[in-house]
Every structure is written in structure tokens, then in C-alpha cells.
Amino acid sequence: MTRKRPNPGKSRVPRDDGVIGTFRRAAGGYGFVRPLDAPAGDRSADIHVAATAALDAASGDTVRVRLASNRDVRRPGPSGQIVEVVTRRTTRFVGSYFEAAGAGWVQIDGTGFARPVSVGDPGAKGVRGQDKVVVEMVRFPTHLRDGEGVIVEVLGRAGDVGVDTQTVIHEFGLPGPFPEEALADARRQADRFDESVPPDRRDLTDRIVITIDPVDARDFDDAISLERVERGHWLLGVHIADVSHFVREGSPLDQEARLRGTSVYLPDRVIPMIPEIVSNNLASLQPGKVRYTRTCWIEFSADGVPVHSAVEPAAITSRRRFTYEEVDLFLADPHTPAVDMSSEVRALLGRMRDLARILRARRTARGSLQLEMPEVKIDLDRDGRVSGAHVVENTESHQVIEEFMLAANEAVAGALAAAGAGFLRRIHAAPDMRKLRQLTEFVTELGFEVDSLESRFELQRLLDMARGRPEEHAVHYAVLRSLTRAAYGPQEDGHFALASECYCHFTSPIRRYPDLTVHRALEALARGQRPPAEGLVRLGAECSDLERRAEAAERELVKLKLLLFLKSRIGAEMDAVVTGVEAFGLFVQGIDLPAEGLVPLDTLPDDTYRYDRASHTLSGRRAGQSFRLGDRLRVAVARVDLDRRELNFRLVGRERRTRVGTRGRDHRPPRGRPRPSRPGERKTKGRAGGGRTQRRRS
């Protein structure tokens, strides 16, 4: 597989030369071009392109579009025609092979290509009908001609175990096996490492240090120690795997890690950023073994105010590896005999609980947003087939680790900024005020009485009011869409969601390249050097693009596996919540089985429906025939189209709608099952050969 670093692209060019942007094609053949300099999440600048004006552009291509001189009165927003495909996102696609009229054809997955692509003589590479194949596009289709391609790889029969994963890997251009140069470099590092503590590292092997991770974790990149010191202060040690000791800048390991940018966590495998020799062994903070760390010390006052911090190279030996489930048992009953641990470790867990609660309260008080979006974990049987899915719960054990990781990230960012160092920050710009005003109108239509959401504290109150309500998912998703997208870069823009003026990612260098660069910046400072800012804009854009690719691939494979699971369950009923309302129907998501699909308008009870965009409702003339965001419905699986990746439900029944409480918390019902909260950084990791690792990047 040929790989190259993503091009961050250009800004908008002068009007006479057209607008440069990213094209996305709809199922009807038409599409939209999003200018490269458009604000994140803002679709108002998107340019409509008719099917006859799209040339041979495919979704994801960077194109040049010439704006039309006369605006189409039938359609809001600008329109234009594509005059050049500047850069192809990819020339390889995955689809289903079939034969017709003595020739071979491939119907590309998804809705981006309406017609199949010719691939020449039948039987190429031993392919059979309905095999999933990878096609190299030789000639892209237009509205006037079919596309042509050549089969370069046969993935296997559609529906076979693992074929869906290979489909997504090829579709998103995810990396394959590590090159031999990188593996050889990893082996050299293993040969040199002997678990001794060199004189330039602080020996912390006698400290009580523990890790807390998912039950199926393979690598452990953070550990915690915590002591009470004089004046009732807390001394928190956040010990992060010193990956930079093994992955030296410019080495084969480093070059490969930069090309990958991040580990990719798929339901049935992990595609690591660094070979397992390092990520799962040398750098992994395994219990009972001497491991190198870069340790961030933070001293807090008794009420959680940070008074001092420092970072140093160290060596630790983890005393105990805990799972989140074990820690939750302890938090429910600190004296539980169900989890075996020493009295020293038991006392440490108690201190961690207490400090984390203090830090969380302080973070909330300063305006940090707790966005709760459901994270889906696919359940696999022993043969690798989907047996179900569930929403990952964000329990207090996750929150304990989250608070300490956030504190360390902020402390490190502050230290680097104070030293005038160049480093990759995690930036999250303040939202556009116009979008927040639109959000205010939207939630008001849902029945929430709010003041102006231009205040982060009013945003907090809205999120708090929505928790446990049927409208929770819709409100939290609407808030998320109103915010900008977090990214990496050297800009001093702060982090809006965390209410932090200076923030970076330091705590996961095993799986994120930006964290590795932050470790190197700290190392340079320790040597008396000031890390330069040169090249950080481009590097930040690269890392942001690779992160988004990984997230999109993870989402797409979860969706595909859920479709495969439901393919044999036509007619199965489930409770669902309305997550979107359009003129053509309702988007709903299952509650216990979090699959999302469409209830088409023509399958709703007979009536004449009116679509109201502002209130996100479909209203019939008959009493009770009204649907809006957040409504609870009973639906049944009606149709599954794996090739187009579409799921349709039919309406079976509905719950009685309740009125939203208005001011304060007294009107809220008891909170339901907690869901992942991701303005910060919770970690769950994949197991060898399976499991899903969920990461929400702040």
C-alpha cells in the first residue's frame, strides 16, 4: 500500500480562480463543496454542485469550484460548478463484484457511485460473484460515462468473518504491517534494554504506583501515585511511559509513527502506531517490571488548587494492575473483599477517589463542559462474529483517571508555554456566536427554558438539564455540532470545552504522535534547549487529519458490523430514540442495541405531514401524529442494505411524551445509566485479537 503524508491543503484562492474545497457527493449524484477555510462545523458556506457540474469528482476529493453568478432561488446558499479536481482523496475503492453481459462489474460500497464500475474480463484474480474486492479506478465516472477500474485484491466473500474489517482498512487507506526497517529498529531497542535504572533517571521503583485500565488492555501508558504531604497538600504523580527513549526522532520507528499518526482501534483488532515490541512490552508499564517514565508531579492544596508542578525522567515498578471494574467495586465498598490488594494500595485508591472528586468539582466550577455522547462497543463471539453491542459506561473509576490525565496535560502545557517552547497544543477554539444562537432556538423549541447559550455556564446548565431525559442524546449532539472541532497546532487558542487557556496531549505517547512530540519538547528543555515552533503548523495539520481518518474508520466499521448483525434479524423490535428529523423521515438509534437507521416518511401512519426545520418536528394533521427529536419509539428492523450501508426501521409504537423541566434540577427525573463524557480523555484499550478501544479526543 502506497502511503504519503496528508496535505493540509490551501486556503481559499482569489475569487477569479474559484474556490478550493472538499467535495462530497450525495446519493442523487449532486454534491457539495466545503471551502478549506470554512469554520469547523459551519455548513453555511457549502457550495451546491449539480450532478451535471461535478465532472468526475468523488467524495473526499479536493476540487476547484467556480461560483455561479446567479443564485438558485430554489436552494439556499451558493452554487457552482467544479472546474478541476486538484487532488484525489484516493484512487482505490471497495465494492461487490458481479458479472453481466459477459463482463465483470463492481458496485462500489456506499452511495458515492450510483452506477457500477467496469473491471474488464470476468474471473480476474479468481474472483467470484458477490466477492468483496479492491478496485483501482482507471477512469472515474461522470454523469455521461461509466467508470473503469481494475481489481487489485480480492478480500473474500461478503459476510465472512474479517472481510468487513479488511473492507474498511482498504477504504480508509489504513496502514498495514510495519516495514522491516521499523521492526529491526524495535528489535535493537529490545536488545539494549535491561531494566536497570540509569543515573539520569530518578529511581521511583519503591513508590506505591498502580495502573487502572480496561480488562482487555494490552498496553499501559499511564500509572498513578498519590500522597498526602505537609500542610494537608496532595502530591500527585502521573507516570507516563517514556516512549521517546525508544523512538528517537528521525529513526525508522519515528518515521513510521509519524506516517501513522495514531493507533487505530477497530472492534476486532488494533492497528498500532508503534510495533508491539515497544508498545506492548518495552514501553508498557507492566506490573512488577522496571519501566521508564516521564513523570509529572503536581502538588495541590487541600482544596485542589495546583501550587507547583515539575516533570522529570524516572523509572517505576507498578505494584498492581487494576481494571476499571475492580476499582468500581472498591468505590462502591472500600472494604470489599472481592478485590485482593494490600492495605497500602487500598489507602492509595481512597486518596485517588477523594482528590479526583475535588478536581472534578473545581473543573466544573470553572465552566468545563461534560458532553455525554454514547460510545458503542461491539461484542464478538469466539469466532469473531458480532453477538451484540452496548454503550460503554463512564463510571467513577474512569472519571478518577480522567481527572488525573487532564491535570497532567494542563500542567505540562503550562510548563512548556512558560518556557517559551514550541509544542503541539490541543486547541479547541470558542464556538461561533451565530451557531450558539441557533442552538438556543433549537433547545427552546424542545421545551428547555435557557438564557443565552453564549455563556459556557448556561451551556453547562443545559447539558445538566438534559441528562436522563429522552432528549439527552439530541441535546448533547446539538451542542457538540455547535462547537468547533478540536485539533493539534502551536496556536495559543486554548481549549473551550475544558475551559483551559493552555492544554496539550502528554499522557498517551504509545498511541498518539502529538504526545510523543510533547515528550521530546520536555526532553529538550531538560537539556537547556528551547524547542522551536518551526514546522508545527504542518505537523499539527497532519496529526489532526490522521486522527480524523482513524475516528471515521472506527465509526464506519462499528456501523458495518451492526448492519451485519441485523441482516439476519429482520423484524426484530427494539426501543429507540429519535436522533434526527428530516422531511423524508426520522433517524432513530436503538437504546439497548445502539444501531442508527431511518424510519422513512412513507412508512409512518397515514397522514399529511409537515416538516418544521426550526423545531425539528414532523407533524401530521391527526392528533398524536407528531414526531420530534428525543421522542422514544418502538421500532422494528425493516431493511438492511450492506452495500449501501443503510438501515431502515418501521414504526411499531411510541412512548408517551413528557414535558421537560425548566429551571434547576428539581424537575429532572432520576438520572439513567451514565454514558461516556468526553471533553477530557478517558481511555479504554483493545485486547489481543479483539475488543474495541474507544477514544474521544478533546
N, C-alpha and C positions, 0 to 999 in steps of 0.2 A: 504494500500500500504506500503510495507516494504521499508524503506529508510535508507541509510547509507552515510556517508561522502565519497566523491570520493577519490580514492587512487591516489596520484600524480605519482605513478609508480616508476620504477627504471631506472637507466641509462643503457647504453649498457653493457652487461656482456662480459666476455672474449670470444674470438673467438671460442674456443673449445666447449663452452656451447651454442653457437648460439647467435643470435641477438634478443633482446626483442623489440617488436614494436606493433603498432596498425594495424590491418588488415582491409582492405576494399575490398569487393567483387564486381566485375563488373557483368553486366547482362549476360555475356558469361560464368560465372562460375569461371573463373580465378580471381586473385586479386593481391593486392599489400600490402606489409608490410612497414609501415613507422617507422623507428627506433625512439625510445623515445627521443634520444638525438640529432635527426636531427634538424638543424636550422629551425625556423619558416619560412614557405613559400618555402623552398628548397626541391624539389622533386627528386633531382639527386641521393639521397641515397635510394630511394624507391626500395624495393626488389620485383621482379615479382614472383608470385606463380601460377603455373598452377592449373587448376581445380582438376587434379588428385593428387596434392600435398598439397591441402588445408585442409585435414582432415575434421572436421565438424565445422570449424571456421565460424563465422558470422561477418558481418561488425561491426566494433567498438570493437571487442574482442581484448584483449591483448594476444599476442601469442609469442612463441619462434620459430624462423625460423633458419634452418641450411643452410648456403650458399652453392651453388653448386660449385664444384671445377672447372668445365669448364663453361666458359661464353657462353651463347647462342649468336652466331654471328648474328642471325636474329633479335635480340632485344637488344637495348642499355641498359646499366645498369645491376646491379646484379640480379641474380635469386636464388631461393632456394626452400626449402620445409618446411612446418610447422611441427614441431615435438611435439608441446604441446600447448594447449590452457591454458594460465596462468590464465586469468580472463575473465569471460563473462561480456560484457557490460550490457546485460540484458537477461533474460530468457522469457520475455513477449513481444508479438508482436501483432499487429492489422492486421486483414485481413477480407476478404469477405467469408462468409460461403456458401457452396453448397453441394448437395448430388449427389452421383454417385455410381452405383452398390450396392445400399443398405447401403452405408456407408457415414459418414459425413467427409467433407474435408474443409480446409480453405486455400485460396490463400493469402499468406501474402502480404501486400501492398508494393509497391516499386519493385525494381529489384534485391534485395538481395537473394531471394529464387526463383529459376526457377520453381520448381515443388510445387504443393500444399502439405499441411501437413495433415496427417490423424488425425481426432479427435474422432474416435470411432463411437458409435451408433448415427444414425440421431435423431434429435429432442431434443438433450440435452439442458437443460435450456430453452426449448420452442423456440429455435432458428429457424428461417425460412430462406429460400434461399435468398441470397444477403444481409442478415443482416451483419452489421459490428460487429465483436466480438474480444475479447481479448483472446489470446491463451497463456497458459503456456507451453513452449516447454519441453517435457519429453525426447525426443531424437532428437538431431539436425541432419539434413540431411547431407549426403555426396554425392559424385558423384556416389556411388554404392548403396545407400539406401535412401528411403524417410524418412522424418522426422515424428515424432509422437508428439502430444500435447493433451491438454485438454482445453476446453473452460471454462474460469473463469468468464467472464462477457459478456453480450450482450449489445452493445451500441445503437443499433437501426437500422432502415432502412437506407441504403446508400442514401445520398441526403437529408435526413430530416434535419431540422434546428438544429444546435448544434452537430450533430453527427460528423462532420468533426473536430470540436474543441475537443471533447472527444477523437477522434482518436489520435490527436497529443499529447494531455495531457498524454495518456497512452503510446504512442510510445516513448516519451522522458522521461517518469517517472517523470513528473512534480508533485509538491505537491498538495494534496487535501485539505480538510478542516483542520483548525487548531485544534490541540489536546485540550482537555478540560483544561489541566494544563496551557497552554499558554493563553487561553481565560480568565480563572479565574485570572491569573496574571494581564491581561489587565484591568479587571473589578476592581481589587484592586487599580490599578493606577488611574482609573477614580474616585473612591471614595475619594482618598486622595487629588485630585487636586481641588483647589478652586479659581484659577485665581488671587490670591494675589501675591504681589511681595516680596519675602523674602529678608532679609538684605544682603545676599551674592550674590545678583544679582543687576546689575546696572539697574535702572529704566529708560527706554527709551520710555515709553508709551506716552510722549508728543512730540516725534520726528515725523517728516513727513516721514513715511515709507510706501512703496507700494509694491504690488506683481504684476508680469506680467506672465501670464500663458495661456495655450490654453483655448478655450471657454468651452471645455468639461472636464477640470481638476477637480479632486476630492480632491487632497491633494496639499498643498502649502508648500514646504520645504525651500523656499528662499525668502527674501524680501530685498529691497534696500532703502538706504537713501544716499543723496549726498549733500554736502555743499561746498561753496567757503569760504576759511578761509584766514588768513593773508598771505601776500606776493603773493596773487593770487593762492595759492595752493588749491588743491581739497582734501576733506576728504570723502572718500567712506566708507559706512558701508554696509557690506554684512552680513545679519542676517539670520542664518541657524537654522532651527528647532532643538531644543536640545532633540533629541530622546534619548540620553544616560541618561537623567533624568528619563525617564520612563522605559527604557530597561536596567536594571542593569546587569553587567557582571555576568554570571553564572546562572541567573534567568531562569525560564521556557520560558519567552519571548525571552531571548538572545539565549538559546539553539536552539529554533525553528528558529530564524532568521539566525543563522549560518548554520543550515541544508539547508535552502532555498538559502541563499547567495545573492539573488537579487529578486526583484519583476519581474514578467513575464507579458509582455504587449501583449496580443493577440487581434485580431481585434474585438472580441465581449465580452471580459472580461479582467480583471486584476487579476492575482494571486499574492496577496501582500506578501511582506516579513514579515510584521508585521500586526497583526489584525487591522481591520478598526477602532476599538475603539481608538487606538493610532494613526494610520497613517492618518486617515481622520478626527480626532477630536482633541484629546488632544495635539498632536504634530503639527498639521496642522496650518499654520499661517493664520487663517481665519480673514477676516476684522472685525474690531470692537470688537475683543476679546483679552484679555491679553494672550500672549503666550510666552513661554520660548525659548530663542535662545542662541546659541553660536555665538557671533558677532565678525567678523573680521574687524578691522579698518585698512584702508590703506590710508596714506597721499601721494599724488602725487604732484610733482612740476607742474607748469603751463603747461609744455610741456609733462606731463605724466610720468615722472621718479619717481618710488616709492622711498620715502625718509624715511618712517617709517611705521611699522605695529605692531599691537597688537591684541590679542584675549582675550575676556572676556565673562563670563556668563552674560546674560542680559534678560530683559523682554520687549516686544514691543506690540504695538497695531497697526495693519496695518490700514492705513487711507482709502485705496482704492484697490480693486482688479481689475486689468486691464486684458483684453485679448490682445493677440498679434494683432488682427485685429484692436482693438481700438487704440493701440499705433501707428500702421501703419497709421491710419487716421491722428493722430496728427503729425507724422513725415512728412506727405505729406503737411499738412497745420496746423502749430502750433496754428492758431487762429480758427480752425474749431469749429463750434457749435454742430457738430454731436456727440461729446463725452462730456458728462457732467463731469466737475471737477472744483475744487476750483482753485483760482489763484496760491495758494502755490504749489499745486500738478502740475499745468501746468508748473510752473517755474522749479520744480524738473525734470520733463520729459525733458525739454530743456537742463538742465545741464547734465542729463544722456546721451542724444544724443551726446552732444559735447565731453564729456570725452571718451565715447566709441569709437568715431571716432579717437580720438588721440591715444588711446591704441591699436586699430586695426592697425593703420599705423605703430606704433612702433613695434608691433609683426611681421608684415610683413617685416619690415626693418631688423629684426634680423634673418630672414630666416624661420619663421613658415610657414608650408605648408597648403594651403587651398584646401584640397581634396574634390571634389564635386561628391558624389555618390547619385543617386536617391533613395529616401525613399518612399515606397509605402504605401498609406493609403487606406484601404478597406472601401467603402461606403456601409452601411447596411440600408435596409428599416425598417419599423416599426415592421415587423415580423422577423427581424434578418437575412433576406436573402440578398445576395450580389446584390447591384444595380449598382455597378461600382467600379472604383478605380482611384486614381490620385496620382501624385507625390507631396509630401509636399514641399512647397516653403520656402526657407530660406530668409525671408525678414529682413529688417533692425532692426525691433523690436526684432527678435530672436538674431541678432548679438549683440545688446546692452547688453542683458542678458548674452550672451556667454562670452563677454569680461570681465564682472564683475566676473563671476564664475571662469574663468581662472585665473584672478588676485588673487582672494581669495585662490584658490587651491595652487597657486605657493607661496603666502605669508605664508600660514600655513606650507607647506612643508619646506620652508626655515627656519622658526622659530623652527620647530621640529629638523631639521638637525643641526642647530646651537647649540641647547641644548644637542646634543648627544643622542637624544631619539631614541628608536627603534620604527619604524612605517611602515605601508604598503605604499610603494610608488606606483605610477602609472608609470611603466617603459616601455620604447619603445626604444629598442636598435637600434643602427645605422644599416643600411642595409648592406648586403654583397656586396662588390665591384664588384664581378663577376656578380651578378644579375643586378646591375646598368649598367654595360657594355652591358649586353643583352638588357636591356631596351633602351639604346642608339641606338643599332642596330635596334630595333623594330620600334621606333618612326621615325628614319631616313627613314626606308622603307615606312612609312606612308606619308613621304613628309615633315616632320618637320626638319629644319636645327637647330641642337643643338650642343653645345660643350659637354664636358664630363659631364654626369649627376651625377658624383661622387660629384659634388658641389650642395649643397642644394639650392643655388640661381639659378643655372641653372634648377633645378627641378621646382622651383617657376616659372621661365620664361616659361618652357614647359607647365605647368598647365594653365598659363595665356593665352598662345597662343591657347590652345585647347578649351577654353571656348567659347561657342556659335557655335562651329564647329560641323559638323556631327560626327567627330571623337572624340568628347569630352568624351563620356562615355567610349570608348575603351581606350583612353589615360589615363584617371583618374583611370580606373580599372587596367590597366597595371602597373601604378605607385604604386597603393595600393598593388598589388601582389608582387612587388619588395621589399616592406618594410617588416620588421618583424612585428609580432603581439604584440600589447600592452598587458601587463599582470600586475598582482599585485605581489609585493615582496619587501623585505627590501634592495635589491641590489641597489647600487649607480650608476645606469646605465643611468640616465637622460631620457629625452623624446625627441626623434629625431624629430618627426613631429611638435612638438610645439617649437622646438629649446630651450628647457628648461633643465637646468642642474639638477633641483630638483623639482619634481612635485608629487602631491598626489591628491586623491579624498576626498574632505571635504564637498562638497555642497549638497549632496543628501543622508543623513543618513536614510531617510524614506524608500528608495528603494534599497540601496546598503550597504552590510555589511562592506566593507572596509572603507567607510566613517564613519560608527559608531565606528570602532576601532580607527580612527584618532581622533574623538571627545574624546574618552576615554584617548588617549595619551595626549591630551591637558589638560584634567582634572587632570591627574596625575602630569603633570608639574606644574600646578597651586597649587598643594598641596606640591610642593617641592620634588617630586619623579621623578626619571628618568625611563621612560618606557623601559623594557628590550626588546631585539631583539629575545629572545627565542621563538621558535615555529612559527615565522613569515614566514619562507620559506614554511612550510607546509600549513599554513593558506592562504598565497598568492596563492599557487597552487590550493587549494580548491576553493577559490573565483573565480579564473580565469576559472576553469573548469565549475563551476556553471553558470558563466556569459555566457560562450560559449554555454552551453546547452540551456539557455534561448534564446539567439540570434538565434540558429539553429531552435528551436521550433517556434519562431516568423516568421522566413523566410518560414518555411515549411507550416505553416497554411495559410500565405498570398498566397503562391503558390497554395495550395489546394483550397482555396476559389476562386481564379481566374479561376482555371480549372472548378470548379462547375458552375461558371458564364458563361463560354464559352461553356460548354457542350451543351447548348440549342441554341447556336449561330453559328453552323457550316455554313461556307460560308461567315460570316461577314468579311468585309475588314477593314484594318487599316494601317496607316503609321507606319513603324518600322525602326530600325537602326540595322545594323549587329554588334553584340557584340562578336562573336566568329566565327572562320573559322577552319573547320576540313576537313579531307579527305572525310568524309561521308556527309558533308553538311554545312549549315550555321545556326548558332544560332542568332536569332534576338529578339529584345524586342520592343514591341509597344511603341509609343511615348505618345499618349494621354491615352491609357489603357496599363499600364506597365506590360504586361504579356510576359514571355520569352518562346520561343519554337524553334523547329528545322525545317528548310526547307531542307528536305532530298535531297541528291545529285541526286537521280533518278527522282526527280520532277522538276529539273532545265531544262531550254530549251535544246533540243537535241544538244549534242556536246561532244567532248572528253576533259575532264577537267584535268588540272594538279594542284596538291596541292603543294604550296610553304610554308613550315613551317616558314621560316625566315621572309617573307613579309606578312604572314597571308592572302594569296590570293588563290582563286580558279580561274584558267584561262582556258577558252575554246579557241579553235582554231579560232572560228569566231570572227569578230570584235564586240566589245561591250559585249562579253560574259565573263566578268571578274568581280569577286566579292572580296571585301576586307573589313577589319574591318572599321566601321564607315560609310559604304555606306547606303544611305537611300533607302528603298524598300517599295513597296506597296504589302501587303500580305493578304491572306485570311485564316481563321481558317479551317483546313482540317480534323484534328482528335484530339479527346481528350480521353485519357485513364486515368480514375481516379484511378484505382487500381495500375497501374504502374507509375502514376503521370507524364505523358508525354503529351506534346502538340506539334502537328505538324502543320505547316503552308504550304501553297503553294504560289509560286511567282505569283503576278499579274502584277507588273510593277516596275519601278525604276526611281529615280531621276537622273538628270544629275550630274555627279561628278564634284566638283570644286577643284581647287588647293589650298593647304594650304599656307597661308602667311608664310614668312620665318623669317625675323628678325624684332623684335619690334612689336608694337601693331597697326601700321598704316594699316597693311594689313588685320586686323581682321574685320569681319562683325559685325554689332551691336549685342550686347550680347542678347541672348534669355532669356527665363524665368529662374530666378535664381533657383538653386537647393541646397539641404542641404549640408552644409560644415561641415565635422565632424572631423577635427583633435582635436577640442575642445569639447564642451559639450553643445549642445542645448537641451532643454527639451520640450517635448510635452506630455501631460498626458491623460490617458483614462478617459472616463466618466463612471458614474454608469450604468452598464448594457450594455455598448457598447463603441465603439470608439477604435482607436488604439493609443498606445503610442509608439513613435519611440525613440530609444536611440542609439546613436553611442558612444561607449566607446573609449575614447582616451587613 
